[in-house]
Amino acid sequence: MPGLPELAVIAFVAVLVFGPDKLPEFAKQAAQLVKQVRRMANTARDELRSELGPEYADLELRDLDPRTIVKKHIAEVLEEDDDEPVRPTRRGQRPLGTGEVPPYDSEAT
């Protein structure tokens, strides 16, 4: 999302390119385009909800974003991991305790 300085630069360039006379007309057209795109997105969402049935009545399009899905699953796994005790990964090995130094082999490469 652009900040105030970026918007000021965009507005300045728009005035230079289109001129102050045509700028209100272009702003009106841009607003109409945004309204039309928003209406199309809402229509697509409503059609998707009706096709999927009542169990998906609260579906939002942002819920279908892969990043959101991955974040949700990672959060669920992290919550589950907090409840489970730590188990050794190999027979006879265990995780290091707090402040415990790992073994060191001076002959290893």
trRosetta pair geometry for C-beta under 8 A, 3 or more apart (Angstrom, degrees):
i j d omega theta_ij theta_ji phi_ij phi_ji
2 6 3.7 -119 -168 93 110 136
2 7 5.5 138 117 -52 119 77
2 10 7.2 49 144 -16 167 136
3 6 5.3 97 52 13 64 102
3 7 7.1 -124 106 -4 33 93
4 7 5.7 -57 -144 38 32 110
4 8 6.3 35 157 -23 66 105
5 8 5.6 -54 -149 34 33 114
5 9 6.5 32 154 -18 66 103
6 9 5.8 -53 -151 35 33 110
6 10 6.4 33 151 -18 66 106
7 10 5.6 -53 -146 37 34 113
7 11 6.2 35 154 -20 67 105
8 11 5.7 -53 -146 37 30 110
8 12 6.3 32 154 -21 64 106
9 12 5.7 -53 -146 36 31 113
9 13 6.3 28 156 -15 65 106
10 13 5.9 -57 -147 39 29 108
10 14 6.2 32 153 -22 64 108
11 14 5.6 -54 -147 36 31 114
11 15 6.5 32 155 -20 64 103
12 15 5.9 -53 -152 33 30 110
12 16 6.6 27 152 -15 63 106
13 16 5.6 -56 -149 39 34 112
13 17 6.0 25 157 -15 70 110
14 17 5.9 -57 -138 41 29 104
14 18 5.7 -12 177 18 68 114
14 23 6.1 99 138 -122 105 108
14 26 7.3 -156 -170 91 117 145
15 18 7.0 -66 -120 55 18 82
15 19 7.1 29 -174 -144 52 10
15 20 5.8 19 -149 -74 95 73
15 23 6.1 -10 -100 -74 63 146
18 22 4.6 -119 167 84 99 112
18 23 5.3 129 96 -76 124 70
18 26 5.7 -58 -150 -12 166 150
19 22 5.3 68 66 21 94 97
19 23 6.9 -145 90 -30 45 89
20 23 5.7 -41 -142 9 34 124
22 25 5.3 -59 -164 41 59 116
22 26 6.0 56 142 -21 84 105
23 26 5.8 -57 -145 39 34 108
23 27 6.2 36 156 -22 68 105
24 27 5.5 -53 -145 36 34 114
24 28 6.4 37 155 -22 65 103
25 28 5.8 -53 -152 33 31 113
25 29 6.6 29 151 -16 63 105
26 29 5.6 -53 -147 38 35 111
26 30 6.2 37 153 -21 67 104
27 30 5.7 -52 -146 36 31 112
27 31 6.4 33 153 -20 64 104
28 31 5.8 -53 -150 34 30 112
28 32 6.5 30 152 -17 63 105
29 32 5.7 -54 -149 37 33 112
29 33 6.4 36 152 -21 65 105
30 33 5.6 -52 -148 35 33 114
30 34 6.5 34 153 -19 65 103
31 34 5.8 -52 -148 35 32 111
31 35 6.5 33 152 -18 64 105
32 35 5.7 -53 -148 36 33 112
32 36 6.3 33 153 -20 65 107
33 36 5.7 -55 -147 36 31 111
33 37 6.4 29 155 -17 66 106
34 37 5.9 -54 -146 37 30 109
34 38 6.3 31 155 -19 64 108
35 38 5.8 -57 -148 38 29 112
35 39 6.3 31 154 -21 64 107
36 39 5.6 -53 -147 35 31 113
36 40 6.4 31 153 -19 64 105
37 40 5.7 -53 -148 36 32 111
37 41 6.4 32 153 -19 65 105
38 41 5.7 -53 -147 36 31 111
38 42 6.4 30 154 -17 65 106
39 42 5.8 -55 -148 38 30 110
39 43 6.3 32 153 -20 64 107
40 43 5.6 -54 -148 36 31 113
40 44 6.4 32 154 -19 65 105
41 44 5.7 -52 -147 36 32 111
41 45 6.4 33 153 -19 64 105
41 61 7.0 -76 -177 -12 101 163
42 45 5.6 -52 -146 36 33 113
42 46 6.3 31 155 -18 65 107
43 46 5.8 -55 -146 38 30 109
43 47 6.3 30 155 -18 65 107
44 47 5.8 -55 -147 38 30 111
44 48 6.3 31 154 -20 64 107
44 61 7.7 51 100 -88 106 132
45 48 5.7 -57 -149 37 29 112
45 49 6.4 31 153 -20 65 106
45 59 7.4 -170 -166 104 88 94
45 60 7.4 -6 -146 -142 131 41
45 61 5.4 -90 -95 -45 108 106
46 49 5.6 -51 -147 35 32 113
46 50 6.4 29 156 -17 65 106
47 50 5.9 -56 -147 38 31 108
47 51 6.2 29 155 -18 65 109
48 51 5.8 -57 -145 38 29 110
48 52 6.2 22 160 -15 65 111
48 56 7.9 -83 136 127 83 134
48 59 6.7 -108 114 104 108 142
48 61 7.8 103 47 -88 155 84
49 52 6.1 -62 -144 40 26 105
49 56 6.0 -154 -135 111 63 93
49 57 6.1 74 -169 -126 114 40
49 59 5.4 -174 -96 48 87 113
52 55 7.3 -102 139 66 94 79
52 56 3.9 -21 115 47 133 145
52 59 6.7 57 57 -20 153 155
53 56 6.1 84 65 23 64 94
54 57 5.4 -4 -160 -44 52 113
56 59 4.4 15 172 -38 92 124
59 63 6.1 -119 -157 49 67 141
59 64 8.0 41 -175 -41 105 101
60 63 4.9 109 65 -13 76 102
61 64 5.8 -52 -167 28 48 112
61 65 7.9 70 138 -38 64 86
62 65 5.4 -19 -166 -9 54 120
62 68 6.1 107 154 -45 77 160
63 68 6.2 -123 -135 112 31 145
63 69 7.8 80 172 -68 57 81
64 68 7.8 51 56 56 17 124
64 69 7.7 4 -156 -45 25 115
65 68 4.3 79 72 5 99 108
65 69 7.0 -174 88 -10 51 84
66 69 5.5 -54 -146 36 36 113
66 70 6.2 35 157 -19 69 105
67 70 5.9 -55 -147 37 31 109
67 71 6.3 31 155 -18 65 107
68 71 5.8 -54 -146 38 31 112
68 72 6.3 34 154 -23 64 107
69 72 5.7 -55 -150 34 29 113
69 73 6.5 21 156 -13 64 108
70 73 6.0 -59 -147 40 31 106
70 74 6.2 30 156 -19 66 108
71 74 5.8 -56 -144 37 29 110
71 75 6.3 30 157 -20 64 107
72 75 5.9 -57 -151 35 27 110
72 76 6.6 27 152 -19 63 106
73 76 5.6 -51 -148 35 35 113
73 77 6.4 34 155 -18 66 104
74 77 5.8 -55 -148 37 32 110
74 78 6.3 32 154 -19 66 107
75 78 5.8 -54 -146 37 30 111
75 79 6.5 32 154 -20 63 105
76 79 5.8 -56 -152 35 30 111
76 80 6.5 28 152 -17 65 107
77 80 5.6 -56 -149 38 33 111
77 81 6.2 36 153 -24 67 106
78 81 5.6 -50 -144 33 32 114
78 82 6.9 41 155 -28 61 99
79 82 6.1 -49 -158 21 32 114
79 83 7.6 23 150 -13 59 104
80 83 6.1 -64 -164 34 38 108
80 84 6.7 26 150 -17 72 111
81 84 5.9 -62 -145 36 38 107
84 87 8.0 -51 154 -16 106 99
86 95 5.3 -36 148 6 140 143
88 91 7.5 105 113 -104 130 15
88 92 7.4 -173 158 64 158 19
88 93 4.9 151 -165 85 116 65
88 94 4.8 -67 -87 -93 110 52
88 95 7.1 -150 -99 -22 61 67
89 93 6.3 -34 54 86 74 123
90 93 4.5 44 63 21 90 124
96 100 4.4 -157 -173 80 92 116
96 101 7.9 -147 -152 65 134 5
96 102 6.0 -72 -79 -77 144 78
97 100 4.2 87 55 -19 78 128
101 104 7.9 -35 149 -24 107 104
105 108 4.0 72 96 -15 114 113
